[in-house]
């Protein structure tokens, strides 16, 4: 089981952490939400939780919890620019359906 960051996502996170002046990585988890059942939760990690599972890509640490990992296994977190918009994109091979607005999914 693994989670990864693309090189673009890792560079974006590393630059943001440097500007922020603190933090050891990012946490990716899932929560119950939205019209399809689950939504991604992404936040900066200043202090890891003892039970965290830790993955590293391009020198950046990606944290998750054991409950979220089965829904996220194989996910690559990417950072994309599309026109004037930019943001993280979740390339999750487990997703079966997404809602129309793209905010939630189910597996």
C-alpha positions in Angstrom: 0.0 0.0 0.0 1.4 3.4 -0.9 0.6 7.1 -1.5 2.8 9.3 -3.7 3.3 12.9 -4.7 4.1 13.9 -8.3 7.2 15.9 -8.7 5.1 19.1 -9.3 3.1 18.5 -6.1 6.2 17.8 -4.1 7.8 21.0 -5.3 4.7 23.0 -4.5 4.4 21.6 -1.0 8.1 22.1 -0.3 8.0 25.7 -1.5 4.8 26.4 0.6 6.3 24.8 3.7 9.5 26.9 3.3 7.4 30.1 3.0 5.2 29.0 5.9 8.3 28.6 8.0 7.1 25.4 9.7 5.7 21.9 8.9 7.0 18.5 8.1 4.7 17.5 5.3 1.1 17.1 4.3 -1.7 14.8 5.5 -4.1 13.2 3.1 -7.2 11.6 4.5 -10.8 10.9 3.6 -13.9 12.0 5.5 -17.6 11.2 5.1 -19.1 14.1 3.1 -20.7 15.2 -0.1 -23.3 13.7 -2.3 -21.1 10.6 -3.3 -20.1 9.7 0.3 -16.5 10.6 0.8 -14.3 13.7 0.3 -10.5 14.2 0.5 -9.0 16.1 3.4 -5.7 17.7 2.8 -3.8 19.7 5.5 -0.3 20.6 6.6 1.4 18.6 9.3 3.4 20.4 11.9 3.6 17.5 14.4 3.0 13.9 13.2 0.5 11.8 15.1 2.2 8.6 16.6 0.0 6.2 14.5 0.5 8.1 11.2 1.6 6.1 8.2 4.3 8.0 6.3 5.2 8.0 2.6 7.9 10.1 1.0 8.2 11.4 -2.6 10.8 13.7 -3.9 11.9 14.5 -0.3 8.4 15.5 0.9 6.5 13.5 3.5 2.9 12.5 2.9 1.0 11.3 6.1 -2.3 9.4 6.4 -4.1 7.3 8.9 -4.8 3.6 8.8 -8.6 4.1 8.3 -8.1 6.3 5.2 -5.4 4.2 3.5 -7.7 1.5 2.0 -9.6 4.2 0.2 -6.4 6.0 -0.9 -4.1 3.1 -1.7 -2.3 3.8 -4.9 -3.3 7.5 -5.0 -0.9 10.1 -6.5 -1.4 13.6 -5.4 -0.6 15.9 -8.3 -0.5 19.7 -8.7 -2.0 21.0 -12.0 -2.6 24.3 -13.7 -5.6 24.5 -16.0 -6.1 27.9 -17.5 -6.3 30.4 -14.7 -6.9 27.7 -12.1 -4.4 25.7 -10.2 -4.6 23.1 -7.5 -4.1 19.6 -6.3 -5.5 16.7 -8.2 -6.1 13.3 -6.7 -5.3 10.5 -9.1 -7.0 7.7 -7.1 -7.4 4.3 -8.8 -10.0 3.2 -6.2 -12.7 5.8 -7.2 -15.7 4.2 -8.8 -17.9 7.3 -9.1 -17.6 11.0 -8.5 -20.3 13.6 -7.9 -20.9 16.2 -10.6 -19.1 19.0 -8.7 -16.0 16.8 -8.2 -16.0 17.4 -4.4 -16.9 13.8 -3.3 -16.4 10.2 -4.5 -17.2 6.6 -3.6 -15.2 3.4 -3.9 
